[in-house]
Amino acid sequence: MAVPSGTGQTYGYTTIREDLEDIVYKISPTETPIFNMVGRKGDFENTYHEWSTVELAAADGNNKNVEGDDVTNDAATAAVRFGNYAQLMDKVAGVSSTNERVKSAGAVTKMAKQILYKTQEIKRDMETRMLSNTAAAAGSASVARETAGLGAFMRTNVSRGAGGASPTLSGTTSGYPNLAPVNGTQREFTEALLVPVLQAVWEQGGNATTIVVGGFNKRQASGFAGNASRFKRAEDKKLIAAIEVYESDFGQLQIVPSRNTVTRQAYIIDPDYIEIGWLQSMQNISLAKTGHADRRMVWAEWGLIVGNEKALGLVADLTTS
């Protein structure tokens, strides 16, 4: 049926207002499970931060003495110093005065929203760095300092694929991680790989509570025989998103997927031994105005503190597809 002549249709008008929602659907994930887990515990007072670890002598069931005998000194219990550098991260937002004035959908063009986005981006950057294999770097007047990631500390309770090698320290047995680990041959993530590492962590004195993996290996872990039913909140019966509980011979561990981890690794974590150290906590300031725009910088200067890597574990060189 033909449209009668002279009928006004939307196709012919230029004065119809646009229909744009005032909601912006941001797809980029902002979850930072390790950042949230370890919290804001530590403080740096210099660009290089150190801490000490102590180990007791091995237990000796043959410790016996003759009654009335004289005594000799045992070996002194000495501390070992470890360290890491602080890394400076920033994001800068620039918004013109016109953008601040005009009406925009979801206020995306406004400085306040840009600062929110930049803060979320830095948190993701920090999470990615913490869960990396990257070694520390002292930096210079022209080269940025780098804080070592968790993978660069892991040397003791580790399972690696063929050809894989652990990271090294600047002082051989002390200091900061100065060389990243070497990748080995990838293999499927199985309980047979995980359980010996859990045992090693426990024997060293760690009480791991969390396993952090990428998406593919979260699916692999879901098939482990030791997996218990997923946690549910008793008060509302709702499933806690994406978290499962693994019942091991050495305690319960939550299996937490992270989008920001090295996907070929599974970290076994006792959160009491990991801290974020802040030289300058996250903040934002206004930068000098030079024209018809405002600029603000969000920044943080921080470093990863791994109190004692023997309380942690790593299953490395896992397949990712």
C-alpha positions in Angstrom: 0.0 0.0 0.0 1.5 3.4 -1.0 2.0 6.2 1.5 -0.3 9.1 0.7 1.3 12.1 -0.9 2.5 14.8 1.5 2.7 12.5 4.6 5.5 13.6 6.8 8.1 10.9 7.6 11.0 10.8 10.0 13.4 10.4 7.0 12.6 13.8 5.7 13.0 15.9 8.9 16.2 17.3 10.2 14.9 18.7 13.5 14.3 15.4 15.3 16.3 15.2 18.4 18.9 12.4 18.7 18.1 9.5 21.1 21.3 8.9 23.1 21.2 7.1 26.5 22.7 8.9 29.4 24.4 5.6 30.4 27.8 4.5 29.2 28.3 0.8 29.0 32.0 0.3 29.9 33.1 -3.2 29.1 36.7 -3.0 30.4 36.9 -5.1 33.6 38.1 -3.3 36.8 38.3 -6.2 39.2 41.7 -6.4 41.0 41.4 -9.4 43.3 45.1 -9.4 44.5 45.2 -5.6 45.0 42.1 -5.9 47.1 43.4 -9.0 49.0 46.7 -7.6 50.1 45.4 -4.1 50.8 47.4 -1.1 51.6 49.7 -2.4 54.3 53.2 -1.3 53.9 55.2 1.9 53.5 58.4 2.8 51.7 60.7 5.6 53.0 63.0 5.4 50.0 62.9 4.3 46.4 64.6 1.0 47.5 62.9 -0.8 50.3 64.3 -3.8 52.3 63.0 -6.3 54.7 64.5 -9.2 56.7 63.6 -12.9 56.9 64.6 -15.4 59.6 64.6 -19.1 59.5 65.0 -21.3 62.6 67.4 -24.3 62.6 65.9 -27.6 61.5 64.1 -29.5 64.2 66.4 -32.0 65.9 64.8 -34.9 67.7 68.3 -36.0 68.8 68.9 -32.9 70.9 70.2 -34.4 74.1 72.7 -33.5 76.8 74.6 -35.2 79.6 73.4 -34.0 83.1 75.8 -31.5 84.5 77.8 -31.2 81.3 79.1 -27.8 80.1 77.4 -26.2 77.0 78.7 -24.8 73.7 77.2 -22.1 71.5 74.9 -23.1 68.7 75.0 -21.3 65.4 73.4 -17.8 65.6 70.1 -17.3 64.0 70.8 -14.7 61.3 68.5 -12.6 59.2 68.6 -12.3 55.4 67.8 -9.0 53.7 65.6 -8.8 50.6 64.4 -5.8 48.8 62.5 -4.2 45.9 62.3 -0.9 44.1 59.4 1.5 44.0 57.8 2.1 40.6 56.1 5.4 39.6 52.9 5.1 37.6 50.8 7.9 36.3 47.8 8.7 34.0 47.0 12.2 32.8 43.6 13.5 31.8 43.1 16.6 29.7 39.7 18.1 29.2 39.0 21.4 27.3 36.9 24.0 28.9 34.3 23.5 26.2 34.0 19.8 26.9 33.4 20.7 30.6 30.6 23.0 29.6 28.7 21.0 27.0 26.1 18.4 27.9 27.4 14.9 27.1 26.0 11.4 27.5 27.1 9.8 30.8 29.3 12.8 31.5 32.2 10.9 29.8 33.8 14.1 28.7 33.9 15.6 32.2 37.1 15.8 34.2 35.6 14.0 37.2 34.7 10.9 35.1 38.1 11.0 33.4 39.8 10.9 36.8 37.7 8.0 37.8 38.7 6.1 34.7 42.3 6.9 35.1 42.3 5.7 38.8 40.8 2.4 37.7 43.4 2.0 35.0 46.3 2.5 37.4 44.8 -0.1 39.8 44.7 -2.6 36.8 48.3 -1.6 35.9 49.4 -2.3 39.5 47.6 -5.7 39.6 49.2 -6.7 36.3 52.6 -5.7 37.6 52.2 -7.6 40.9 51.2 -10.8 39.1 54.0 -10.5 36.5 57.4 -12.3 36.2 59.3 -9.0 35.7 62.5 -8.4 37.6 63.3 -5.2 39.5 65.4 -2.4 38.0 67.2 0.4 39.9 66.6 2.9 37.1 68.6 6.1 36.4 68.2 9.7 35.6 66.8 8.7 32.2 65.4 5.2 32.9 62.4 4.5 35.0 62.7 2.3 38.1 60.8 -1.0 38.1 59.3 -3.0 41.0 59.7 -6.8 40.7 56.5 -8.8 40.2 55.5 -11.8 42.3 56.8 -14.3 39.8 60.3 -12.9 40.1 60.5 -13.8 43.8 59.3 -17.4 43.5 62.3 -19.8 43.9 61.5 -22.4 46.5 58.0 -24.0 46.2 57.9 -24.1 42.5 57.0 -26.6 39.8 58.3 -25.6 36.3 58.2 -27.2 32.9 61.2 -28.8 31.2 63.9 -26.1 30.6 62.3 -23.6 33.0 64.6 -21.8 35.4 63.9 -19.8 38.6 64.7 -16.0 38.9 67.9 -14.8 40.5 68.7 -12.3 43.2 71.1 -9.4 43.1 73.0 -10.9 46.1 72.6 -14.6 45.0 70.8 -15.5 48.2 69.7 -12.0 49.2 68.8 -8.7 47.7 66.2 -7.9 45.0 65.1 -10.0 42.0 67.5 -8.9 39.2 66.7 -11.6 36.6 63.2 -12.8 35.6 62.4 -16.6 35.5 62.9 -18.5 32.2 59.8 -20.1 30.7 59.8 -23.9 30.3 57.8 -26.3 28.3 54.1 -25.8 28.9 52.0 -28.7 30.3 48.3 -29.2 31.4 47.4 -27.9 34.9 46.5 -31.0 37.0 46.2 -31.9 40.6 49.3 -34.0 40.2 51.2 -30.7 39.6 49.4 -28.7 42.3 49.4 -31.0 45.3 53.2 -31.3 45.7 53.5 -27.5 45.6 50.8 -27.2 48.3 52.7 -29.7 50.4 56.0 -27.8 49.9 54.4 -24.6 51.0 52.9 -26.2 54.1 56.3 -27.9 55.0 58.0 -24.5 54.8 55.5 -23.0 57.2 53.1 -21.3 54.9 49.3 -21.4 55.3 48.1 -20.7 51.8 44.4 -19.7 51.3 44.2 -18.7 47.7 45.1 -20.0 44.2 45.2 -17.4 41.5 44.9 -18.4 37.9 43.9 -17.1 34.5 40.5 -17.9 32.9 41.5 -21.1 31.1 43.2 -22.7 34.1 40.3 -21.7 36.3 38.3 -24.1 34.1 40.9 -26.7 34.5 40.9 -26.4 38.3 37.2 -26.7 38.4 37.6 -30.3 37.3 39.9 -31.3 40.1 38.6 -34.1 42.3 39.3 -32.1 45.5 37.0 -29.3 44.5 34.2 -28.7 47.0 30.8 -27.0 46.2 31.0 -23.3 45.6 30.7 -21.0 48.5 27.2 -19.6 49.1 26.3 -16.8 51.4 24.0 -18.2 54.1 22.1 -15.0 54.5 21.0 -14.6 50.9 21.9 -17.9 49.2 23.7 -16.1 46.4 26.8 -17.6 44.7 30.0 -15.7 45.3 31.0 -14.9 41.7 33.7 -17.0 40.1 35.1 -18.3 43.4 35.4 -22.0 44.1 36.9 -23.8 47.1 39.5 -26.5 46.7 39.7 -29.0 49.6 43.4 -30.1 49.8 45.2 -32.2 52.4 46.7 -28.9 53.6 43.6 -26.8 54.0 40.9 -25.1 52.0 41.9 -22.7 49.2 39.8 -20.4 47.2 40.4 -20.6 43.5 40.3 -17.0 42.2 40.5 -16.1 38.5 42.3 -13.0 37.5 42.3 -11.2 34.1 45.6 -9.5 34.9 47.8 -12.5 35.8 50.4 -14.3 33.7 48.0 -16.9 32.3 50.5 -19.7 32.2 51.0 -19.6 36.0 49.0 -20.6 39.1 50.0 -18.7 42.2 49.5 -20.3 45.7 49.2 -17.4 48.1 49.3 -16.8 51.8 48.2 -13.2 51.8 50.0 -12.5 55.1 53.3 -12.5 53.2 52.4 -10.1 50.4 52.1 -6.3 50.8 51.8 -3.2 48.7 54.4 -0.7 49.9 53.6 2.9 49.2 56.2 5.6 48.7 53.5 8.0 47.5 49.9 6.7 47.8 47.5 7.1 44.9 46.4 10.7 44.5 45.6 13.3 41.8 46.7 16.9 41.3 46.0 19.7 38.8 48.7 20.4 36.3 49.6 23.8 35.0 46.9 25.4 32.8 48.4 26.6 29.5 45.3 27.2 27.4 41.7 26.4 27.1 41.9 23.1 28.8 42.5 21.6 32.3 44.8 18.7 33.0 45.0 16.5 36.0 47.4 13.7 36.8 46.6 10.6 38.8 49.7 8.8 40.1 51.1 6.4 42.7 54.7 5.3 43.6 54.7 1.8 45.1 56.5 -1.5 45.3 55.7 -5.1 46.0 56.8 -6.6 49.3 57.1 -10.3 49.5 57.7 -11.0 53.1 58.9 -14.5 52.6 58.5 -16.3 49.3 58.8 -19.7 51.1 55.2 -19.2 52.3 54.0 -19.0 48.7 54.0 -21.4 45.8 53.9 -21.4 42.0 52.9 -23.9 39.3 54.4 -22.5 36.2 54.5 -23.2 32.5 50.8 -24.2 32.1 48.9 -24.5 28.9 46.5 -21.7 28.2 44.2 -23.1 25.6 
